[in-house]
Amino acid sequence: MGRKLKSFGYDFNDSGELRSIKNNEPFVFTTQEQYEALGEAVTEEIYSLMESRYSLNRITLKEPECVSKEKKEKYSFFFTSENYQEAETLLVLVHGTGVVRAGQWSRRLIINENINRGTQFPYIERALANGWGVVVLNTNLTESKGIRLKNSSDPIEHACNVWKWFISPCAAEKIFVVAHSRGGPDIYHTMAKLELQDEKVRAVCLTDSFGIDKFPTQDANKKSRKNPLLVVNFQAHGSYDDRIYAVTGQKGIKNVQNLYAGTQIHEESSACAIEAIFHIFENEITRDSFEEVLHQAKKIVRQTNI
């Protein structure tokens, strides 16, 4: 456990902005070393707030009922809502690459703008308000003091084990995924590695992800899904009316549909696209309705990011 955030002389105010305890001034950069140490304290604060504010549980990434023979074995962890096992709908959140950990989209936005802009809190709040279960992955937590963590030696192993041991056994009838940046490839490879064609996974929304044109649409027995898997990537370049963001035919059923995120700043894509993403999740997706749902999502991005 590192230093507490307040020991650096900073805390979050009622608006979620990081401010000096002494004079209420915004964060002032001094050295890279100090910034990184503060960032670690922010990570611990986000963990703590997920537990205290949203009553999420910190779950050690061990196979259930597995007893390790090595007493000194170290494990990663992730977070779940209390109702995740029995909720009818489940939201899975996956951060991107770098220093971010569970609950974060962007450390820079958390420190320099506000906690709601840079964390997954608005997604967690919306899901809980809907009565959904929530699972927050921690794919970058792969080592401790230079030692690789068991069951989480890399992001894909972490995601695969969380999905296999904790998500798949859930009672949820619908599973939605939001993955930022490298979180997109992490989920793609997790689904491919587990040969996952669970009809429960209804939609995957990516925020400025990369390297993915198509998600698996068949299971290991070459059996196609009965319901389409809608995958949308809200990208942070171009503009609303660019051709690459046109909703045409049934592209979203077999390939990733690209839409503009409402920003050209990579780290802001999750915050800017949230209303459109929940529009997609909260409306029933069928082969007949998905095109209209996507057109509405495009309008929502424009309306909420003026």
N, C-alpha and C positions, 0 to 999 in steps of 0.2 A: 504494500500500500504506500503510495507516494504522498507528497504534501497535499494538504487541503487547499482548495481554491482561495479561501480567505487569508491563508498565510502569505499569499502573494499580494495582499492588499486589494483584491478584487472580489466582486460578487455580482450576481445578476439582480437587476432591479425588477420592479413589478411589470415592466414592459418587456422583460426578457433581455435587456441590454447589459453587457458586461461593463461595469463601472467601478471606478476607484472608490473604496470604502471611505477614504479620507476626504476627497473633494468632489466626488460624483463625476469625475472626468472619464472620457472613454479610454480604452487601453492605449498605452504608449509603448511602442517597440523600442527596446534598448539593445539587446543582443540576441542572436539566434539561439544561444543556449538557454537564455531566460524564456524566450518564446516557446521553445520545445518543452521546457519544464512546466510552464503555465498550461500548455496544451495537454500534458498528461494529467494535470489537476482538473482540467475541464472534462476530460474523459471520465474520471472518477465521479465528478459531479453529475454528469449525464447518467451514468449507471445508477447513482443514488436517487436521482429524480425519477427515473423510470420505476424504481421500487417504491418510493414514498408517494409520488404524485399520482401514478397510474396503477399502483399495486401489482406491477409485473414481478414475476419470480425469476431469480437468477438460477439457471439450471446447469449443473455440471454436465459436460458432454461425455457421459459414460453410457455404454449400452445398458439399458434397464436390467436390473437384477444381476449385473455382472460384477463379480468381486475380484479386484485386481490382486495378484499375488505379490506385486511390487508395491510396498507401502509408500515409497517415495515418488511414485508415478504422479506426474503433473498433467492436468487437463485444462482445456479451454472451457468456456461457458457461453450461454446465450440466454435470451429472455423470453418468457411466455406470459400471457395473461392467465388469470386463474381459471378462466372458462375455456381454454383452448382445446381441451380434449373433447368437450361435449357440444361446443357451439356449432350451429348449422353452417355458418360461414366463417372462413379462416383467412386472415390477411398475413402474408409472409413478406417481411421487409429485408432487403439485402443492400448494404452499403457498397461503395466502390473501393478503389485501391488506395494505398497510402497509409497515413497515420490514423484515419478515422476508425472508430470502433462501433460496436452496437449502439444504435440510437442516433447516429450522426450521419449527415450527408456531407457536411463541409466544416472543418475546423475553422477555416478562415471566416466563414459567414457567422459562425457562432461567436467568435471573438470580436469581429469588427462590425457586425451588423446586429443580429439578435438571435436568441436561442430558437425561436420558431422558424426563422429563415434557414438555419443551418442544421437543425435536427429533424428527426422523424416524428417528433411529438405531435404535429398536426395530423399526421396519418394515424397515429395511435389513438388520439382523441376521437377522431371521426369514426374509426372502426369500433371502438368501445361504445360510443354513443349509439351505433347501429346494432349493438348487441353481438358483434362479431368477436371471435377469438383472434389473438395476435401472437405471432412468433417473430422475434427479432434476431436475425443471425448476427454472428460476430466473426466473420470469415477472415479478418486480418489478425485475429489473436491466434497465432500459430506457434509462438515460442515464448519462453520465459527465461530471462538471463542467458540467452544463447542456446537454450535446449528446446528442441522441438516438442510440442505438446502431443500427447497420445490422442489419437482419434481426430486430430486437427493439425496435421503437419503441413497442410497447405489449404487454401480457401475451398477448393473443390472437395477435399476429404471432409472438411468441416460441414459444408452444405449437404453432402451426401449422407453423412451420419445423422445430422439433425433430421433430414427428410425421412430417412429409412427408419430410425428408431422412435421419432417423436411425431412427425407430421403424418406419415402414412397410416399409423394406427388410429388417428383421430376420427371422430364421428362426423366430421364436416361433410356436407353435401356439395359445398362449393368452396374452392380454394382460389384466391387471387394473389398475385405476386407483384410487388414493385421492386425493381432492381435498378440501381444507379451505376452508370459508367461500367467498370469491370464486373460489377454484379450481374450484368446481362450475360456475358460469357460464362460466369460461374454457374448461373441457373441453367443455361443451355447445356453445359457439359454435365451438370448433375442429372438433368433429365435424360440425356443420352446414355450416361454411364449406368444409371439405374433402369434403363429401358422403360422410362416412366411415361406411360400413356394413360394415366388415371383420368377418367372422365370428370372427376371432381375439379381438376384444374381448368377453370373456365376462361381466365384471361391473365396475360402477363403484360404489365406495362413497364417499359424501360424508360429511363430518363437519360438522354444523351449517351446511350451505350454505343458499342462499336463491334465490328467484325461478325455481325450476325445478320444473315438474310433469310434464314429459314429455321424454324423449330421442328423437332421430331413430330410427325403426324401419324405415325404408325407404331404399334407395339412390336415386341420381338417376334410375334407370329404373323407379321405383315397385315395385321388387322387394323383398319382405319377407325378413327374415332367416330362415334355417332353424332356428337356435337362438335362444332368447330372450336379449335383453340385459337382465340384471338390474341395476337401479339402486336403491340403498338410501341414504337420507339419515338418518344418525344425529344426531338433533336434541337440543339442550341446553335443553329446556324441558318442562314438564309432569312426568309420571311414567310408570313402566313400563306401567301398565294403562290409560292414557288411550285413548279411542276412536280418536284419530288414529293410534295405533300398532298398531291391529288388523291382523292379516294375514288378508285376505279374498280369496277367489276367485283370479283371475289378474291382480290389479292390478299386480304387480311386472313383468309382461311388457310392458305397454303404458305404464305410468306409473311415477313414482318412488314406491317404498315407503318410508314414514317409520317409523323405529324410535327409541326413546329411547336416548340415548347413555350414560346412566348418570351424568350430571352436568347441572347447570343453569348451568354456567360455560362459556361459548362456547369459550375457548381450551383447555379440558381435554377437549373431545369426542374428539379424535384419540387421546389417550392412553387414555381410558376405553373406547373402542370397539374397540381393537386386537384383542382375542381374538375378538370376534364377527366382525370383518371377515375375519380369517384363517380362521375357520370357514367363512365363505361362499366364500372363494377356494379353500380346500383340499378342498371337497366339490363333486363334479360337479353342475353346475346343468342341469336339464332342465325341460321343461314340467310333468313329473310330480313332480319332486323339490323344486322351488324353494320351495314353501309350507312343507314340513317343515324345510328348511334355514333358513328365516327364523324359524320358531318356535324352533328350537334357538338361533339367534343371539340372540333376545330373552332366552332363559334364561341364556345365557352373559354377557350384559351385566349381568343381575341378580346372578349368582353372583360376578362379578369386581369388582363395585363396591359391596360391602356396607360 
